[in-house]
C-alpha cells in the first residue's frame, strides 16, 4: 500500500473566501445528509473564480462543474445563484430512498452562495 506523508496546497489568492455548510438530521449528527464546500473570489459583485464540491450525494464527494460554470464570470445575484443551485441536481438519478436529497442539496448550495455574495 501507499502512505501519504504530506499534502502541499497553494496559498489562497487575494480576496479568496471558502465556505462550508452541511445539513444534518439531528443536532449532533456525525454524518451530514448533504454538505457543500465553496471556494471563490468575488470582486466588484462578480464571481471571478469558483469551485464547488458536495458530499453525501454519492459514494465520494463530487465537484459540481455545471454549477461552477453557471457562476464563473457572472454577477453574484439571486438569479445566477438560483441557476447554479438548479444545475447541481440537473440530470441526477437518485435512489428511491434518497430523492429528498436533491431539494436539500439545492437549498444548501443556495444558502452558501448567498452568504458568499454578501
C-alpha positions as CSV (number, residue, x, y, z in Angstrom):
1,X,0.0,0.0,0.0
2,X,0.8,3.6,-0.1
3,X,1.1,6.1,2.8
4,X,0.5,9.8,2.3
5,X,3.2,11.7,4.2
6,X,2.5,15.3,3.1
7,X,0.0,17.4,1.2
8,X,1.0,20.6,-0.4
9,X,-1.6,23.2,-1.1
10,X,-1.2,26.5,-2.8
11,X,-1.9,29.6,-0.6
12,X,-5.3,31.3,-1.1
13,X,-5.3,34.1,-3.7
14,X,-6.1,37.6,-2.6
15,X,-9.8,38.0,-1.8
16,X,-10.5,34.3,-1.8
17,X,-13.2,33.0,0.6
18,X,-14.1,29.5,1.5
19,X,-17.5,28.5,2.9
20,X,-18.8,25.1,4.2
21,X,-22.3,24.2,5.2
22,X,-24.0,20.9,6.0
23,X,-27.5,19.6,6.6
24,X,-27.9,17.1,9.3
25,X,-30.8,15.1,10.7
26,X,-30.0,15.7,14.4
27,X,-28.3,18.5,16.3
28,X,-25.2,16.3,16.9
29,X,-25.2,14.0,13.9
30,X,-21.8,12.7,12.9
31,X,-22.5,12.4,9.1
32,X,-24.2,15.1,7.1
33,X,-27.1,14.3,4.9
34,X,-25.7,16.8,2.4
35,X,-22.6,19.0,2.6
36,X,-21.3,21.7,0.4
37,X,-17.9,23.4,0.2
38,X,-17.3,26.5,-1.9
39,X,-14.1,28.3,-2.7
40,X,-14.4,31.6,-4.6
41,X,-13.2,35.1,-5.4
42,X,-15.9,37.7,-5.7
43,X,-14.7,41.1,-7.0
44,X,-17.0,44.1,-7.7
45,X,-20.0,41.9,-7.4
46,X,-18.9,39.3,-10.0
47,X,-17.6,35.8,-9.4
48,X,-14.0,35.7,-10.7
49,X,-13.2,32.2,-9.6
50,X,-15.3,29.4,-8.0
51,X,-15.0,25.8,-7.1
52,X,-18.0,23.9,-5.6
53,X,-17.9,20.4,-4.1
54,X,-20.7,18.4,-2.5
55,X,-20.7,15.3,-0.3
56,X,-23.5,13.0,0.9
57,X,-24.9,12.6,-2.6
58,X,-22.6,9.9,-4.0
59,X,-20.1,7.4,-2.7
60,X,-17.4,10.1,-3.0
61,X,-17.6,13.9,-2.9
62,X,-18.4,15.4,-6.2
63,X,-17.2,18.6,-7.9
64,X,-20.2,20.5,-9.2
65,X,-18.8,21.7,-12.5
66,X,-22.1,22.7,-14.0
67,X,-22.9,24.9,-11.0
68,X,-19.4,26.5,-11.3
69,X,-19.9,27.2,-15.0
70,X,-23.2,28.9,-14.3
71,X,-21.4,31.3,-11.9
72,X,-17.9,31.8,-13.4
73,X,-17.5,35.4,-14.5
74,X,-21.2,36.2,-13.7
75,X,-22.7,38.6,-11.3
76,X,-23.3,37.2,-7.8
77,X,-27.0,37.9,-8.0
78,X,-30.1,35.9,-6.9
79,X,-30.9,34.7,-10.5
80,X,-27.4,33.3,-11.0
81,X,-27.4,31.8,-7.6
82,X,-30.7,30.0,-8.3
83,X,-29.4,28.8,-11.7
84,X,-26.3,27.4,-10.1
85,X,-28.3,25.6,-7.4
86,X,-30.6,24.1,-10.1
87,X,-27.6,23.0,-12.1
88,X,-26.3,21.0,-9.1
89,X,-29.1,18.5,-9.5
90,X,-29.7,18.6,-13.3
91,X,-29.7,15.0,-14.6
92,X,-29.4,13.4,-11.2
93,X,-30.9,10.0,-10.8
94,X,-31.2,9.4,-7.0
95,X,-32.1,6.1,-5.5
96,X,-35.8,5.9,-4.4
97,X,-35.0,6.5,-0.7
98,X,-32.6,9.4,-1.3
99,X,-34.7,11.6,-3.7
100,X,-35.2,14.2,-0.9
101,X,-31.5,15.0,-1.0
102,X,-32.0,16.8,-4.4
103,X,-34.1,19.6,-2.7
104,X,-31.8,19.6,0.3
105,X,-28.7,20.0,-1.9
106,X,-30.3,22.9,-3.9
107,X,-31.2,24.6,-0.6
108,X,-27.7,24.2,0.9
109,X,-26.0,25.4,-2.2
110,X,-28.4,28.4,-2.4
111,X,-27.6,29.3,1.2
112,X,-23.9,29.0,0.8
113,X,-23.8,31.1,-2.4
114,X,-26.0,33.8,-0.8
115,X,-23.5,34.0,2.1
116,X,-20.7,34.2,-0.4
117,X,-22.4,37.1,-2.3
118,X,-22.7,39.3,0.8
